[in-house]
Amino acid sequence: MKAQDDFASRRQALRFALAGCGALLAGATPAAEPVKLRVNVQVIVDCVPLMVAIGQGYFADEGLTVDTSVSSGGAVGIPGLVGGAFDIVHSNTVSGLLAFNQGLDVALIAPGAKMLPQAPTTEMVGRKGEVFKTAAELEGKSIGVNNRNSIVWLYARAWVKARGGDPAKVAFREVPFPQMEDAVRRRNVDMAFMVEPFKSAALRGADLAVAGSPFNEVQPGADAGGYLTSRKFASQNPDTVRKFAKALRRGVDWYDAHLQSKEALQAVADFTRLPLPVLEQITLPPMPTQVEVAQIRKTAELMRDNGMLDKLPDVDRYVDREVLAD
């Protein structure tokens, strides 16, 4: 009888305990669902820190989930941003300024690429013995660029002009970055304006050589790219945009601190699909942590001088200083 009483008492205590747990669970605040961001990128080394931030869980730490899609260039992603298909895009400075000057609702929220004179990540690559160093040799030739009216196209034209040539007498043909090496070898173009890691991979071949360094010859230290969002999205989701920039910065810091490490090389290999042994022969460039507005103004001036802008845009309004200040 005593055993039955003890069992009944224990059962009643368990019932009260379960009821208490149920009450606690009912009153607990459910975990917030992560905010999903749709981010458009390009398969270039500049976007690797974003992939690092995803892989390292930095966005998850901020309560964000990043869903990436790929385009062939920064100009391609902007219509999707304006149309609402993307929340954030990685773009080049020229395409961003063009969109802004056209009255489109875009703002720069994070740096993405800087052309360091001591570590050029973009160079003009041609067939060895056919690097066309003089203006006369350049005219009548073809240059591969990823997109027309993009930063690569602009600085390719400016490079021709800086060497005394006439850009109007050069054919600029669109070739995706991963296909530029083959396009040069197959003589589809005479040279191509290549970016890392494809540039260094191409130069491992004995038949290709550097024909010039457009950014170093035209505008050393240029701010070549960054991450854009719409001002509407930024005004409606200010905390989300700041969290994105914070997590991305952690990705940049990790990447810069681990240059040439196996982990960083593997991250580049996973993103670009280039073999790891090829990447081990490449010196990875550091990524910027700040935006240099003066360099963006210089690019705007170059765009105006090349007929891409009818007037200089308000660069200070193009840059979202509140987010960048964080």
N, C-alpha and C positions, 0 to 999 in steps of 0.2 A: 504494500500500500504506500509505504514511504517512497519507494522507487517510482511509483506512478505519479505521486505528488511532485517529486523532484523533476521528473520528465515534463510534467505539465507546466511547472514553474519556468523551466528552461525554454520551453516552447513559447510561453507567453513573453519572456524576456526577448527572445529572438524576434517575435512579432513586433514588439515595441521598437527594437533596434532597426529592423527593416523599414518600419514606418518612419522612423526618424531619418534614415538615409534617404528615403523617398522624398521627405519634406525638404531635406537639404538640396537634393538634386533638382527638385522642382523650383527652388529659390535661387539656384546657381545661375550665373550669367553665362549663356552659351558662348563658346569661342567664336570670335568674329571670322567670317569667311574672308579669305585673302582677296584683295582687289586685283582684278586681272587687267593687265596692260598689254595692248597690241603694239608691238614695236617692229618697225621695218628696218632692216639692216642690209649691208652689202658684204659679200664674201671677200673681205680685205682685212689686213692685220689690225686696222684701226678699230674694228668692232670686236676684237678678241676680248678686251677688258669687260665688255658687256656679257659675253658668254662665260667669262670667269666669275663674274658676280652672280650669274645664275647658278653655275656649278658649285660655287662655294657657299651658297645659301644666303648671300647678302640681301637679296631682294626678299626672300622668305622672312628674314629677320625683321624686315620693315612691313611685313604683312602684305607683300605684293607677289603676284605670279606674273611672269613675263612670257608672253607668247610671241615668238619671233617669226617673221616672214622675210624672204630675201628678194631684192631687186637688183638690177644690173648697175644702178647708179643712183646718186642722191636726188637727181632731178625726177626720177621715176616715182619715188616714194611720196613726194610732196602732194600730188593730186589726190592720192589716197588719204593723206593726212587731212587735207582741206575737205574732202568728201566724207570723212568720218570712218573710213575703213581702218585707219591706224590712229592710235593715240599719240605716238611719238615716232619720229623717223630719224635715222642717221643720214645726214645730207652734207653736201659740200657747201662751202661759203658762197660760191657763185650762185648756185641754184636757190639757196635760201634767200639771198639778197634780191634775186630776180623776182621770186614769189612775193617777198615783202614789198618791193617797189611797185608791183602790179596791184597792190591793195589786198593781197591775200592775208588771212589771219594767222601769221606764223611768228614764232618767237624762239630765240636761241636760249636753251636752258642748261646746256652742259658742253664742255669742249670735247672734241673728238679726234683731231689730228693737227699736228704742227710740223712745218717743214724746217727741221733743224739743219743748218748748214754743215755741221760736222758729221751728221748721220743722215744723208739723203735717202729717203725712202721711195722717192719717185725719180726716175730718170728716163731719158729717151734712149731706146735700145734699137740697134740696127744690125745688119749683117756686117761682119768684120771685113774691112776693106771698102765698105760702102756707107760710111758714117756721115757723109755729106756735111762737112764742117763749114763750107763757105755758103754765102747767100745764093750765089749762082747755082751751086749744086743742089740746094734745097728746093728751088723753084721747079715746078713740074713733077715733084715727087709726092708720095702719099704717106700720111701719118695716121696710125691707128689710135683712136681715142674711144673711151667707153661710151660716151654720149656726146652728141653735139650740144652746144650752148651750156656746157658744164664747166667745172673748174679745170679739168684736164684739157678740154678743148681750148679754153681761154688762154691758159699758160703755154700751151703748144703754139698758138698763134703769136703770143707775145714773145716767145723764144725765137721764132722765125724772124720776127721784126727786130728783136734785139741784135740779131746776127746780120742785119742789113737786108733781109729778104722781104718779099711781099707775101703776106699770108693769103692773099686772094689768089695767088698762083700755086698754092699747095692744096692738095686734096686731103680732106680730113674724113676718114672712114670709121664708122662705128664698129668696134670689136670688143666684146666682153673681156674683162681683165684676164680670166683664166685661159682665154683662147689667143691672146696676143702673141705669145711665143711662137705658136704654130703659124699664125698669120704672117709673121716676119719670115720664118723659114720657108714657107711655101710661096713667098713673094706676092701675097695678097696685098701687103703694104710694104713700103720701103723701110719704115721704122715704126715703133709703137711707144707711146708714153705709158710706161709700166709702173705699177706700184708693188710694194711688198705684200706677201712674200714671193709673188710671181716674178718680180724683177730679178732678185738674186738667184732664184731657181733657173731662170732663163740664161743668166750670165755664167752658169756653170758649164754651159756648152762652149766649146772652143770656136764655134762659128759665129757667135754673137758678141757684140761689144757695145759699150756706152757711147752714144753719139752726142750727149750733152745732158746738162742738169738744169732744166727750165726754171725751177723755183730758185735755185741758187743764183742763176744768171739774171733772173727778172726781179724776184722779191724774196730774199733770204728771210727765214723766220716767219713766213706767212701762216696765218691760222687757216688751215685748209678745210676743216670740217667741224661738225658738232651735231648735237642732238636738238631737234626742233619739236615743238608742240604748237597747238593753236592757242591763242590767248583765251579763247572761249573755254577750252578744256582746262587751262591753267587757272582761270578765275573760278571755275566751278569745282576744281579739285586741287586746291593749292597744297594741301598736306601730301597728297599722293605724288604730285610733281616733285616736291622737296624730298620725299622719301626715295623716289627714283634716282634723283641726282646724288643723294647721300650714298645709296647702295652702289651706284655706278662708280662713284669716287673710290669706294673701298675696292672695287674691282680693278681700277686703274692703279691704286697703291700696291695691291698684291702683284699685279703684272709687272710694274716697274721694279718692285723689290725682288722679283724672281726671274729677271731677264736671263736668258740662256740656260735656265734650269730645265731639267727634264720635264717638270710639271708644266712650265710655260710653253715649251716646245710642243708638248703633247696637246695642250689646249689649242695652239695654232694649227696643228695637224688635224685635230678633230673637226675644226671649223672650216678649214680651207681644203681638206682632203689631199694636201700635199704629203708625200711620204716623209716620215720622221728623219731618215738619213739625209734627205735633201735639206730639211730645215736646220739640221745640225751644222750645216755649212753657212748658215745665214746669221748675221748679227741683227737681232731683233731691235727695233727702235723703241725708245721710251715713249709713253703717251702723255699728253699734257694734262695738267690739273687745273689750269686757269685759262680764261679767254683774254686775249690781248686785243682790245677794241681798236687800238691804233692800227694794227695789222689788218683788221677787217675794213677799216676806212681806206687803206691803201688798195685793197682788192676792189673796193667799190670804185675808186678812181680809175683803176685799170679797166674795169668794166665799162665805165663811161667813155674812156679814151678809145675803146674798141667797139663802140656803138651798141653795147648791150644795155646801157642805161641812158636815158635822156637827161637825167639829173642825179645828183648824189642823194641817196636815201638818208633818212634819219637813223644812223646806226645805233645811237643810244637807245632809241625806242625798239629797234630790232632785237637788242640784247635784253633778256629778262634779268635785270640786275638783282632783283630780290631773291631769286632762286640761286643765282651764281654767287651771291654774297654769303649764302649759307655754306 
